[in-house]
Amino acid sequence: MKKRALTKPILRREAKGRDQALKRIHEVARDGTKLLALSSLAIDELPAELFELEQLEELSLYGNDLRTVPEGLEKLPNLQSLDLTRNELTE
């Protein structure tokens, strides 16, 4: 199997994950809910729009491809619960 054949599905999966994350972020922004689940989306970084959700109290990033604790969490003053389990954290 060619390497190229392997990378295309991975890139599509990452793009779908980012699109799904943005959709969920926009829904939370619209509805004003305090919980956001971005679990199992294969994302390796967080969209900047996430850090505009000042009402957010719970954030689940379970089962993604994050390698470090995301910068910018300090912009979420009401955040009480953060789930980073099953990521690729090295720090």
N, C-alpha and C positions, 0 to 999 in steps of 0.2 A: 504494500500500500504506500502511496506517495505521501510525503509529509504535508504537502499542500491540501490533500484530501482531508487530513486530520485537522488542520487549522481552520478551515472554513466553517465546519459545524461549531467549533469552539467559539469563534468570533460571533457567529449568529446567536449562539446561546448567551454570550455576554451582552450583545446588543439588545436581545429580548429582555434580559434581566434588568438592564438599565432603563429600558422603556417601561417595564412593569413597575420599577421603583419610582420613576417620575409620576406615573399614573397614580400610585398609592399616595405619594407625597401631595399631589394636587388635590386628591380626595380629602385627605386630612386637613389641608389648608382650607378647603371650601367648607367642610363640616365642623371644623373646630374641635375635632376629637383629640383625646390626650394619649392615645395609643397608636403606634405605627409599627407594623410588622413588615420588615424587608427581608424575611427569612428565605434561604435557599434560592436566591436569584443569581448566583454566580457573579456577583459584583465584587470588584477589587478596589473600588473607591466609591465614596458617597457623593451624590449630586449636591451641588451647592445649595439648591432649593431647600434641602432638608434643614439647613441651619437657620431658616426663616421661621420655623415652626416653634415659636417661643412658648406656646401652650403645652408642648409635648412633655409628658411625664414618664412614658414607657416607650422604649425603643428596642425592638428585637432585630438583631443583625445575624441571627443564628444561621450557620451553614452556608456561609459565603466564602469568598476568596481573599478576605482582608488580611494583609500581612502585618499591619501595625494598627494600634488604637487610633481611630480617626481623629485628626486635628479638627478643631472647630466645635467640639462638644460643649465647650464653655459658652457658646452662643445659645445654648438651650438651658436657660436658667431654672426651669421647672423640672428638668430631667431627674427622676428618682431611680429608675430601673433601666439598666443597659445589659442586654444579652449579647455577648460576643463569642459564645461557645461554638465549637466546630468551624472555626476559621483557620487560617494559616498564620496565625500570629507568631512572630519571632521575637518580639520585644514585650 
